[in-house]
Amino acid sequence: WNLAKRFQGRIDIPLNDAGGQQAQQIADTLRHHNLAVVWTSPLSRARNTAVAIAAAAGAELEVDDRLLERELGVMQGYTSGEVRQFHPKCWAAWKTRGLPFPEDSNVEPGTAVVSRVESALFELAAAYPGKAVAVVGHGAALKCVLTRAVGTASISVLRVGPGKSWCIVGRPGLEGHLKGLRGLGFFKDADAEEWGEDQDGASATTVLLCRHGETDWNLDRKFQGTVDIPLNELGRKQAILISQALEHKNVSAVWTSPLKRAQQTGEVVASAIGIPLQVDDRLRERNLGVMQGRNPTELREQFPAVIDAWVKQIPLPPEATAEADHEVVSRIESAMYDLASAYPGKTVALILHGASVRCLLKRAVGGARIKTPKK
């Protein structure tokens, strides 16, 4: 079905002969990585791959339903051309990151996929601290988690922890293995046009995340959130410095939050570069609820659980009445995907806010702790 460019989803299609050879090659590559355990999806194509890996590594094999492929609903069993013809809204959602699938498509929501796969990853990390483990999964599910396409018979390396966080890392040797696998002709990866994947990076858009200049509330250490505080004198100078830093970056577009401190920064940047400024409400600061207008000391006295969560970089409790992290990420990603579509292969700048950028960066590194400069 991979060769036929047919969506498999939960349909239990076994490996073909080439797939069996690929599984053995992956197993040979991982043989010397001291695997403590191999976890796999129960579907045949993943389980058979995992059996080869576990046998080569001398590791235990565990089957876990949380690693199942994404339920692809009405797309399952259809080729890409057939999905485009019979389910055009599903095809558009498949190709466009951030665009939800229609409710009647019966496609598993991406957030649900991420939740169950991360649950397995965190359980593995707790059970095998400091060890190397292998997880055998599927393309559509991994695409949700990694927010990027993965090739057939490929290996992605993650570091899980501390706590409920993870990030993608590189490991010498594996990249060459993947390149060699594709070169052997066992499987020709589906082309980018058919599957909505950018394999050579030529059309990837570079996004420069820029935080606005200083305000008086920054000086007073007050959380601003959606309160519309303008730049102070130093903040206006900082906006000029940002514009100077971007002058030679060949920036094609500048988009900004509508709040004054960001928009004023964006006006300086866009003017210096000589392009129009676009204001987009999706880039607004995170609504911080009870935190807004208070400094950390006041929050410690009045809402200790809220400031504790903020410092620990974990989800804010309900009493914070703040916008949820995932909602912030969803709207900013929506704007970024629009930018990527409008400016393929170009460089663009976004003028944003501290709390919303933190949500976005934490999502980008799998929830790991974010360290930002103090000045």
N, C-alpha and C positions, 0 to 999 in steps of 0.2 A: 504493500500500500504506500510506503514511502516513495518507491520508484514511480508509482502511478500518480503521485501527488494527490493522494486521497486522505482525507482527514480520518484519523483512527479514533481519537478520544478514548472512551471506555470500551470500545469493541476490542476483543481479545485476539489480536492478530499475532501469530508467532513470528520468530525471526526467519528470514530466508537464509540460503546458504552463505551469501555474502555477509549477512548479519551475524551468523555464527562465527565467521572468520574475524569480523570486527570485534566481537565480544572477547575472543581469545587474544587479540592484539591489545585490547584494553587491559585484560588480565595480566598479560606479560609485562605491560608498562608499569602496573601497580604492584607487581610481585615483590619488589624490594622497598616498598614504602611502609613496611611494618604495620599493616592494617590490623586494628584490634577487632573489628567487626564489619560486616557488610549488611546494610539495610536496603531493602528493595520494595518497590511496588509489587503487588500480587499479579499483575498482568504478565502474560507469558513472555513478551518481548523483553521486559525488564528483568523478570525473575531468571530467565535463562542466561542473560548477560551476567547477572549477579552470581549465579552458580559458578560460572567460569572464573570470576574474580575471586570468590571465596576459596575455591579449590586451589588456585594458583598461590594465593596468599596464606593459605592454611588458617583462614579466619572463619569464625562462626557466621552463619547466615540467618538473618531475621526478616520476615515479611511483615510489612506494615501498611495498612490501608490508607494511612495519611499521605503516602507517597504515590497514590493512584494518579493517573493522568487526569487532566481537567475534563469534566463532562462537557462535551461540545455540542450537545443537543441536536438540533436539526442539521448541523454541518456534518455529523458523523456519517461516514460511508460515501460522501460526495467528494468529487474532485474539486480543485480550486475553481475551475471553469464552471462547474455545475452550481457551486455555492454562489458565484458571482451572478449567474443567470436566475436561479430560483430563490435565492435569499440575499438580495443586494444589500439590505441593511446589515445583515450579519457580516457580509464581506467587508463592508465599510468599517465596521467595528473591529474586525480582525486586523485590518491594515492600518487603522488609525489609533495610536496609543492614546488612552484616556477617554475614548468614545465608548459608552456602554453598549452592550448587546441588547436587542429588543427583549422585552419580558417574555414574549411568546417563543423565543428561540430555545429556551431551556438550557442555555449555556451557563455553567457554574460561574458566579461572580468572581472576578479576579481577587477581591479581598478575601473571599472564603478560601480560595486556593492557597494564598499566601499564609493565612492563619493556620491551616492544617499542616502545611509543609514546615513552617517555622516551628510549630509545636514539636514535630519530630526532631528537628535539628537541635532544639534546646534540650530535649530529653536525652539525645545522644551526647551532647556536650556535658550534661550533668553526670551521665553514666560512665563516660570515658574521658575525664579531664586530662588534658595534655597529650592525648593520643590522636592517631590518625584513623579515620573511619571512611568508608565509602558508602555513598548513597546512590542508588540506581533509580532514576526517575524518567520523566518524559518531557518532550519538547514544549508542549503548550503550558504545562504546569510550571516548568522551570522558567519559561518566558515571563510568567506572572511574577515569580519571585525575584528574578534577576533583572527584570525590566529590560531585557534584551533577548534577541533570538539566540538559540544554541543549535549547533549543527548535530546531525546524527552521528553517533559513535564519537562523542566529544567529551572532554573532561573540563570541568570548571572547579577551581580550588577556592574554598571558603575558609575563613577563620571564624569560629563561633565562640562568643564570649568576649569579655566577662559579662555575666548575667545574660539577659535576653537581648543579645546584640550579635550581629555578624557582619562581615565585610568580605568582599572579593579580594583575593590575593593571587599573585603569580607564583609559580614554582618552576625552577629550571628543569628542562627536559620534557615537560608535558606539552608545551606549545609545539615543539618539534614533532612530537608524537602525533598531534592532531593534524598538522600539516602533511606529514607523511601518510597518514591514513587516507586523507582525501586524495592524495596523489596516486594512490594505488588503484583507484578506479572502482573500489568496492561499492561506493555509493556516490553519485554525483549530487551535491547539495542542490535543492530546489532553487531556482533563480529568484532574484530579489523581486522582480515584477510580479511573479506568481504568488509569493508568500509574504510580501510586505516586509522583507528583510533587507537591510543595507549591509552587504557583506564586505565591501571594500572601503567603506567610510567616506566615499567621495561626496555623497550628498548629506553627510552629517552636518548639523548646524552647531557652531560653537557659541555657547551662552556665557556671557560674563555677568556674574552676580555682583551687583554693587550696592552696598548699604549707603543710605543717605548720610548727609553731614550732621554735625552735632546740633542739639537743641538745648534750651535752658533746662528742660526736664532731664536730659541726659546728665547734665552737671549736677542736678539735685538728686540723681539716682532714682527718679520716679519712673515707674512703668507707664509707658504711653499708650500702647495698644492702639485702639482706634480713635483716641483723643487727638484732635488735629492741631498739633504744636508746630510752629514754623521753625526754620533754621535760625540760629543765633549768628553773631558776627563770625565766630570761628567756623561754624558750620558752612557758611557761604564760602569761606576761604578753602575749606576742605572740598567743596564741590568743584572749585577751580582745579584743585590738585587731581581730583578724579578725572576731570576732563582732559588734563594734560597727560595723564597716564594712558588714556584711551585714544589719544590723537593719532597714533601710528599703528593702531590695531585693525584698521580697515573695517570699522564698525558700519554695518549697513542699516541698522535700526536701533532706536532707543525707546524702550517701553518703560512706563513708570506707574507706580501706585498713585492714586488720586490724592493722597494725604499731602499736605503742604510741604512737610520736610523732605519727602521723596520727590514731589513734583518740582520743587524749587531746585533740587539737586539735578534732576533730569533736564530742566530748562538750560542750566549752565552747560551740561555735557552736550546736549543736542546742538546748542548754538555754536559751541566750539568746534564740533565735528562738521557742522553745516548740513544737518539733516533734521527733518521734522520730528517732534516729540509726540509719541502716542500714549495717552492715558488709558489704563485698563484697570477696572475695579477688581479684577481677579488678583491683582498684585498688592492689594491693600494689606496692612498689618493685621496680624492675628488679634481677634477680640480677646483680651485677657481678663474680662470680667471684673471681679473684685480687686484684681491687682492694679487696675488702671488708676493712676493718680496717687498711688501709695509707693513708698520706698520699702526696701527689704526689712528695715527695722520695724516699721508700722505693720507690715504683713506678719512678721514674727510674733508680734503682740496680739494681732486680731485674727489672723488666719494661718496659724503655724503649719497646718497640714498642707496648705497651698504652697507656701514658700519652700517647705521641705521637698515637695514633689518637683518644684521648679529647679532647685539646686541639684537634686538627684537625676534630673532629666528623665523623669518618668511621667506618665499621663497625669494631668492635673485632676484632682478629685472633683466630684459634682458641685461641691460648695463654691468652687472657683467661678462657676457660671461662664467658663471660657469656651471659645471655639475649639472643637476637637482637632487634634494633630492631623488626623487623616483628611479632615475637611479642608484644612489649610493646604496640604500637599495636593489634594485633588484639584483645587481651583488654580494653583500656580502651575501645576503640570499641564492643565488644560491650555493655559496661555502659552506655555513653552512649546507644546505640540503645534499650536497655531503658528507660532513663530517659525518652527522648523519647516512647516509646510510652505510658508510664505517666503522663507529665505534659505532654501536648501544650499548647503555648502558654504554659507556665509557666516560672519560673526555678528552677533547682536548683543546688546547690553540691556539688562534689566535693573531698574533702580528699586530696591526693595527695603525691607525692615528686618531688624535683628531677630525677633521672635519667629517670624514666618520663614526666614532663611534657615533658622535652626531646625524647624520642622522638616524642611525640604532636604537639608544635608543629612539629618539623622535617617531619613528614609533612604537616601542614596547609599548609605553605608550600613544598611540593615539594622538601624536602631542603635548603633554604637554611640558612645558618648562623644559629644562635639566640644572641642576646645577652640575658643575664639580669642583673638587678641584683645587686650584690655584697652588699648589706645589705638 
